[in-house]
Amino acid sequence: MLATLIPLFDGDMKVCAYSIFTQMENSFLSPGSEGIGRLDGAALIPGLDIVNSVGANTLAEDQELFVEINNINIFTDISADCDPPHEKIVLLLDPSVTPDGSYLGRLGELKKEGYKLAIRKLEIRQFESYREILKLMDYILLDHSKINITQAKIYFGKLFPRIRLCAVNVNTQEDYDKLTEDGGYNLYEGEFFRMPVTESDKEVAPLKATYIELLNVVNSPDFDLTTAADVIGHDTALVISLLEMVNHMTRNSEITSVRHAAAMLGQKELKRWINTAVTKELCADKPSEITRLSLMRAKFAENLAPLYGIGGLSAEVFLMGLFSILDIMLDKPMAEALKSVQVSKNIEQALIEGKGELYPILEFVKEYEDASWHEVSRLLVLRDIAFDPVYDAYVGALKWYRDLLSV
């Protein structure tokens, strides 16, 4: 099985929910296995397995989680398999759940149990025939390119005033800006949040300059621990974060200085902590999803490195994933952003030219993030990589991210 999280934003670029999309089989080898509409194992709800194994708060703090269900597993004992509070879960169905008595009755039961409901892939011509189902929905996911939002606002506002409209396939910042300006949608899903800001004439703010200096120190071939400690001392937030980290790891030690704290961590752990902590700070003025994306890419990519036969380059792969959105962090094109930090030629080649021995992992991670399961399956076939280790690599990254936040 494969699984990934797709964020849903509001009009202020705040992540309000995540959709958990899953794939049970290699769709490149078995074209009929796309999505969840398959009979073999259709009574399972893979999304809930992810929630239960990793923890709802790891996947989302205050946000809701959209979990796919189908016309078969809707009749299973969902509550028996659902650990988190029901109000945190939005059960996401498609038109395979028809407006018949048995389905309507079951949807009513799920509402009484506290679940929210959403529907996707419903065509405009089906709205009227699905009226009884729409009355029960909390959300409807609409392809914005196929909907007149002005008419949709009137239609849903009159007949289904409690339903929230979600625009999907919003794949550019321009589309997002226009949709939010026009109004009508409550949530937005798509690739737009990854689009880089290309204003190349911005100066790096003083604190960001310190962070970049620190990245250059720890990623240089002759990395000096004392020099890194002195640069950390220029920023109070980093000093506090470092001390919290060291105290968490060595509860009985008394830290006397920033240099002492750095020495307690050691060169390897200090380098890893700086790369992740500084990334958080560089993303501080961006949507929180950018921070999550950067860190998850880094760890997921690192976990994939042995599967791609380059386990010896895992640290370099981690840094490639971490800096894969450096253009967004620094509001500069990638080529210019990378001039600010000291990275290897391998990383530079992957991030700017889209080639080299590291790039296939980055290419795979991006397709995986978008739940492009057919392309993901194709890439795995080419590398003769099975689903299970990839799933383990992703869940491992989620758990690492959870532990990172807890520290």
C-alpha positions as CSV (number, residue, x, y, z in Angstrom):
1,M,0.0,0.0,0.0
2,L,1.0,3.6,-0.6
3,A,-0.3,6.7,1.1
4,T,0.2,10.4,1.1
5,L,-1.3,13.6,2.6
6,I,-2.7,16.4,0.4
7,P,-3.3,19.7,2.2
8,L,-6.4,21.8,1.8
9,F,-6.0,25.6,2.4
10,D,-8.4,28.4,3.2
11,G,-8.3,31.9,1.6
12,D,-5.5,33.0,3.9
13,M,-3.1,30.1,2.9
14,K,-3.8,28.4,6.2
15,V,-3.9,24.6,6.1
16,C,-7.3,23.6,7.5
17,A,-7.4,19.9,6.5
18,Y,-5.5,17.1,4.9
19,S,-6.8,14.4,2.5
20,I,-5.3,10.9,3.0
21,F,-5.0,9.4,-0.5
22,T,-4.0,5.7,-0.7
23,Q,-3.2,3.1,-3.4
24,M,-3.4,-0.6,-2.7
25,E,-1.6,-2.1,-5.8
26,N,0.8,-1.1,-8.5
27,S,-1.6,0.6,-11.0
28,F,1.1,0.5,-13.8
29,L,1.0,-3.3,-13.6
30,S,-2.7,-3.5,-12.8
31,P,-4.5,-0.5,-14.5
32,G,-7.8,-1.4,-12.8
33,S,-6.4,-0.8,-9.3
34,E,-6.5,3.0,-9.5
35,G,-8.2,4.5,-6.5
36,I,-10.3,2.5,-4.0
37,G,-13.0,1.2,-6.3
38,R,-11.7,-2.3,-6.4
39,L,-13.4,-5.4,-5.0
40,D,-10.4,-7.2,-3.6
41,G,-10.0,-5.8,-0.1
42,A,-12.5,-3.1,-0.7
43,A,-13.9,-3.5,2.8
44,L,-10.7,-2.1,4.2
45,I,-10.3,1.6,4.9
46,P,-6.6,2.2,4.3
47,G,-6.7,5.8,5.4
48,L,-7.7,4.9,8.9
49,D,-4.8,2.5,9.1
50,I,-2.5,5.4,8.5
51,V,-4.3,7.6,11.1
52,N,-4.1,4.8,13.7
53,S,-0.5,3.8,13.1
54,V,1.0,7.2,13.0
55,G,-1.5,9.2,15.2
56,A,-4.0,11.8,14.2
57,N,-2.0,14.6,15.8
58,T,1.1,13.6,13.8
59,L,-0.8,13.9,10.6
60,A,-2.7,17.0,11.6
61,E,-2.8,19.1,14.8
62,D,-6.1,21.1,14.7
63,Q,-6.9,20.2,11.1
64,E,-9.5,17.7,9.9
65,L,-8.5,14.5,8.1
66,F,-10.3,13.5,4.9
67,V,-10.4,9.7,4.6
68,E,-11.6,7.9,1.5
69,I,-14.4,5.4,1.7
70,N,-16.3,3.5,-0.9
71,N,-19.7,1.8,-1.5
72,I,-18.5,-1.3,0.3
73,N,-16.5,-0.3,3.3
74,I,-19.1,2.3,4.2
75,F,-21.0,-0.6,5.8
76,T,-18.1,-1.8,7.9
77,D,-17.8,-0.9,11.6
78,I,-15.8,2.3,11.0
79,S,-15.9,3.4,14.6
80,A,-14.2,0.1,15.7
81,D,-11.3,1.0,13.4
82,C,-11.1,4.7,14.2
83,D,-8.9,5.7,17.2
84,P,-9.1,9.6,16.9
85,P,-12.2,11.6,17.8
86,H,-14.9,11.2,15.2
87,E,-15.3,14.9,14.7
88,K,-11.7,15.1,13.4
89,I,-12.5,12.6,10.6
90,V,-14.2,13.6,7.3
91,L,-15.4,10.5,5.4
92,L,-14.8,11.2,1.7
93,L,-17.0,9.4,-0.7
94,D,-17.6,9.4,-4.5
95,P,-20.6,8.7,-6.7
96,S,-20.3,5.0,-6.2
97,V,-22.3,5.7,-3.0
98,T,-25.7,6.3,-4.6
99,P,-28.8,8.1,-3.3
100,D,-30.5,4.8,-2.4
101,G,-32.2,4.0,0.9
102,S,-29.5,1.7,2.3
103,Y,-26.7,4.3,1.6
104,L,-28.8,7.2,2.9
105,G,-29.5,5.3,6.1
106,R,-25.9,4.4,6.6
107,L,-24.8,8.0,6.0
108,G,-27.3,9.2,8.6
109,E,-25.9,6.7,11.1
110,L,-22.3,8.0,10.5
111,K,-23.5,11.6,11.0
112,K,-25.0,10.6,14.3
113,E,-21.7,9.0,15.3
114,G,-20.0,12.4,14.9
115,Y,-18.3,12.0,11.5
116,K,-18.3,14.7,8.9
117,L,-19.0,13.8,5.3
118,A,-17.7,15.0,2.0
119,I,-18.2,14.0,-1.7
120,R,-16.0,14.4,-4.8
121,K,-16.1,13.6,-8.5
122,L,-19.8,14.5,-8.6
123,E,-20.7,15.9,-12.0
124,I,-23.0,18.9,-12.4
125,R,-25.7,16.8,-14.1
126,Q,-25.8,14.5,-11.0
127,F,-26.5,17.3,-8.5
128,E,-30.3,17.0,-8.6
129,S,-30.4,13.2,-8.5
130,Y,-27.9,13.3,-5.5
131,R,-29.9,15.9,-3.7
132,E,-30.7,13.7,-0.6
133,I,-27.0,12.8,-0.3
134,L,-25.9,16.4,-0.7
135,K,-28.2,17.3,2.2
136,L,-26.0,15.2,4.5
137,M,-22.7,16.5,3.2
138,D,-20.4,18.9,5.1
139,Y,-18.2,19.4,2.1
140,I,-18.3,19.0,-1.7
141,L,-15.0,18.9,-3.7
142,L,-15.4,20.7,-7.1
143,D,-13.1,21.0,-10.1
144,H,-13.0,24.8,-10.3
145,S,-12.3,24.6,-14.0
146,K,-15.6,23.0,-14.7
147,I,-17.8,25.1,-12.3
148,N,-19.2,28.6,-12.6
149,I,-18.6,29.6,-9.0
150,T,-21.1,32.4,-9.1
151,Q,-23.9,30.1,-10.1
152,A,-22.6,27.4,-7.7
153,K,-22.8,29.8,-4.7
154,I,-26.4,30.6,-5.5
155,Y,-27.3,26.9,-6.1
156,F,-25.6,25.5,-3.0
157,G,-26.4,28.5,-0.8
158,K,-30.1,28.1,-1.5
159,L,-30.5,24.3,-1.4
160,F,-27.6,23.2,0.8
161,P,-26.6,26.2,2.9
162,R,-24.5,24.2,5.4
163,I,-22.3,22.6,2.7
164,R,-18.7,24.0,2.3
165,L,-17.3,24.3,-1.2
166,C,-13.7,23.0,-1.9
167,A,-11.9,23.9,-5.1
168,V,-9.7,21.1,-6.3
169,N,-7.0,21.0,-9.0
170,V,-5.8,24.5,-8.2
171,N,-2.4,24.1,-9.7
172,T,-1.0,27.7,-10.0
173,Q,-0.7,30.6,-7.7
174,E,-2.5,32.7,-10.3
175,D,-5.5,30.4,-10.1
176,Y,-5.5,30.5,-6.3
177,D,-5.3,34.3,-6.2
178,K,-8.1,34.6,-8.7
179,L,-10.3,32.1,-6.9
180,T,-9.8,33.7,-3.5
181,E,-10.5,37.1,-4.9
182,D,-13.7,36.0,-6.6
183,G,-14.8,34.2,-3.4
184,G,-17.3,31.4,-3.0
185,Y,-15.0,28.5,-2.1
186,N,-14.1,27.7,1.5
187,L,-11.1,25.5,0.8
188,Y,-8.6,25.0,-2.0
189,E,-6.5,22.0,-3.0
190,G,-3.7,21.8,-5.5
191,E,-0.1,22.4,-6.3
192,F,-0.2,26.2,-6.1
193,F,1.5,26.5,-2.7
194,R,4.7,25.1,-4.1
195,M,5.0,27.7,-6.8
196,P,8.2,29.8,-6.2
197,V,8.1,33.6,-5.8
198,T,10.4,34.9,-8.5
199,E,11.1,38.4,-7.2
200,S,14.9,38.2,-7.5
201,D,15.7,41.7,-6.2
202,K,14.7,41.1,-2.5
203,E,17.5,41.5,0.1
204,V,17.8,38.7,2.6
205,A,16.5,39.9,6.0
206,P,19.1,40.1,8.8
207,L,18.0,37.0,10.7
208,K,17.8,35.0,7.4
209,A,21.3,36.1,6.7
210,T,22.4,34.6,10.0
211,Y,20.6,31.3,9.2
212,I,22.3,31.1,5.8
213,E,25.7,31.8,7.3
214,L,25.0,28.9,9.7
215,L,24.0,26.6,6.9
216,N,27.2,27.4,5.1
217,V,29.3,26.7,8.2
218,V,27.8,23.3,8.9
219,N,27.7,22.2,5.3
220,S,31.3,23.1,4.5
221,P,33.9,20.3,4.1
222,D,35.9,21.5,7.1
223,F,32.9,22.1,9.4
224,D,34.0,23.5,12.7
225,L,31.8,22.9,15.7
226,T,33.0,25.9,17.7
227,T,32.3,28.3,14.8
228,A,28.8,26.9,14.4
229,A,28.2,27.4,18.1
230,D,29.3,31.1,17.9
231,V,26.9,31.7,14.9
232,I,24.1,30.1,16.8
233,G,24.8,32.5,19.7
234,H,23.7,35.4,17.4
235,D,20.1,34.3,17.4
236,T,18.1,33.9,20.7
237,A,15.5,31.6,19.1
238,L,18.2,29.2,17.9
239,V,20.0,29.2,21.3
240,I,16.7,28.3,23.1
241,S,16.0,25.6,20.6
242,L,19.5,24.1,20.9
243,L,19.3,24.1,24.7
244,E,15.9,22.5,24.7
245,M,17.2,19.8,22.3
246,V,20.3,19.1,24.5
247,N,18.3,19.1,27.7
248,H,15.9,16.6,26.2
249,M,18.7,14.3,25.2
250,T,20.9,14.7,28.4
251,R,18.5,15.5,31.3
252,N,21.2,15.3,34.0
253,S,23.8,17.5,32.4
254,E,24.3,21.2,33.3
255,I,24.9,23.2,30.1
256,T,27.3,26.1,30.7
257,S,27.4,27.7,27.3
258,V,26.3,27.5,23.7
259,R,29.6,25.9,22.8
260,H,29.1,23.4,25.6
261,A,25.6,22.5,24.3
262,A,27.0,22.1,20.7
263,A,29.8,19.8,22.0
264,M,27.2,17.7,23.9
265,L,25.3,17.1,20.7
266,G,28.4,16.3,18.7
267,Q,29.3,17.3,15.1
268,K,27.0,14.9,13.3
269,E,23.9,15.6,15.4
270,L,24.6,19.3,15.5
271,K,24.7,19.4,11.7
272,R,21.4,17.5,11.4
273,W,19.7,19.7,14.0
274,I,21.0,22.9,12.4
275,N,19.7,21.9,8.9
276,T,16.3,21.2,10.3
277,A,16.0,24.0,12.8
278,V,17.3,26.6,10.4
279,T,14.8,25.4,7.8
280,K,12.0,26.0,10.2
281,E,13.2,29.6,10.8
282,L,13.6,30.3,7.1
283,C,10.0,29.2,6.6
284,A,8.7,31.2,9.6
285,D,7.0,33.8,7.4
286,K,5.5,31.2,5.1
287,P,2.5,29.0,5.5
288,S,3.2,26.2,8.0
289,E,2.7,23.6,5.2
290,I,6.0,24.8,3.6
291,T,7.9,23.8,6.7
292,R,6.2,20.4,6.9
293,L,6.8,19.8,3.2
294,S,10.5,20.7,3.4
295,L,11.1,18.4,6.4
296,M,9.0,15.6,5.1
297,R,10.6,15.7,1.7
298,A,14.0,15.5,3.4
299,K,13.4,12.5,5.6
300,F,11.3,10.6,3.0
301,A,14.0,11.1,0.4
302,E,16.7,10.0,2.8
303,N,14.6,6.9,3.7
304,L,14.3,6.1,0.0
305,A,18.0,6.4,-0.8
306,P,18.9,2.7,0.0
307,L,16.0,1.6,-2.2
308,Y,17.6,3.6,-5.1
309,G,21.0,2.0,-4.4
310,I,22.6,5.2,-3.0
311,G,22.3,4.7,0.7
312,G,25.8,6.0,1.1
313,L,24.6,9.4,-0.1
314,S,21.6,9.5,2.3
315,A,22.8,12.6,4.1
316,E,23.2,14.4,0.7
317,V,19.7,13.2,-0.3
318,F,18.3,14.5,3.0
319,L,19.8,18.0,2.2
320,M,18.4,17.9,-1.3
321,G,14.9,17.3,0.0
322,L,15.3,20.0,2.6
323,F,16.4,22.6,0.1
324,S,14.0,21.6,-2.6
325,I,11.8,24.6,-1.8
326,L,14.7,26.9,-0.9
327,D,13.4,29.2,-3.7
328,I,10.1,29.6,-1.7
329,M,11.9,30.1,1.6
330,L,14.1,32.9,0.2
331,D,11.6,34.3,-2.3
332,K,14.2,33.8,-5.1
333,P,14.5,31.6,-8.2
334,M,16.2,28.3,-7.3
335,A,19.5,29.0,-9.1
336,E,19.8,32.3,-7.2
337,A,18.7,30.8,-3.9
338,L,21.3,28.1,-4.0
339,K,24.0,30.7,-4.4
340,S,23.2,31.7,-0.8
341,V,24.1,28.3,0.6
342,Q,26.9,25.9,0.2
343,V,25.6,22.6,-1.3
344,S,27.2,19.9,-3.4
345,K,27.2,19.8,-7.2
346,N,25.0,16.7,-6.9
347,I,22.3,18.7,-5.1
348,E,22.7,21.7,-7.3
349,Q,22.3,19.6,-10.4
350,A,19.2,17.9,-9.1
351,L,17.5,21.1,-7.9
352,I,18.4,23.4,-10.9
353,E,18.8,21.1,-13.9
354,G,16.6,18.2,-12.9
355,K,19.2,15.5,-13.5
356,G,22.0,13.6,-11.9
357,E,22.1,10.6,-9.5
358,L,20.0,12.3,-6.8
359,Y,17.3,13.6,-9.0
360,P,15.3,10.4,-9.5
361,I,14.5,10.4,-5.8
362,L,13.3,14.0,-5.9
363,E,11.2,13.3,-9.0
364,F,9.6,10.3,-7.3
365,V,8.9,12.2,-4.0
366,K,7.1,15.0,-5.9
367,E,4.9,12.5,-7.8
368,Y,4.2,10.7,-4.5
369,E,3.2,14.0,-2.8
370,D,0.6,14.6,-5.5
371,A,-0.8,11.0,-5.3
372,S,0.0,10.5,-8.9
373,W,-0.2,6.8,-8.4
374,H,0.1,5.7,-12.0
375,E,3.3,7.6,-12.4
376,V,4.6,6.5,-9.0
377,S,3.8,2.9,-10.0
378,R,5.7,3.3,-13.3
379,L,8.8,4.7,-11.6
380,L,8.8,1.8,-9.1
381,V,8.5,-0.7,-11.9
382,L,11.5,0.8,-13.6
383,R,13.5,0.5,-10.4
384,D,12.1,-2.9,-9.4
385,I,11.0,-1.5,-6.0
386,A,8.0,-2.9,-4.2
387,F,5.3,-1.0,-2.5
388,D,5.9,-2.0,1.1
389,P,9.4,-0.5,1.6
390,V,8.2,2.8,0.1
391,Y,5.2,2.9,2.4
392,D,7.5,2.1,5.3
393,A,9.8,5.0,4.2
394,Y,6.9,7.4,4.1
395,V,5.4,6.3,7.5
396,G,8.9,6.5,8.9
397,A,9.2,10.1,7.7
398,L,5.9,10.9,9.3
399,K,7.0,9.5,12.7
400,W,10.3,11.3,12.4
401,Y,8.4,14.5,11.8
402,R,6.2,13.8,14.8
403,D,9.2,13.2,17.1
404,L,11.0,16.3,15.7
405,L,8.0,18.5,16.7
406,S,7.7,16.9,20.1
407,V,11.3,17.9,20.8
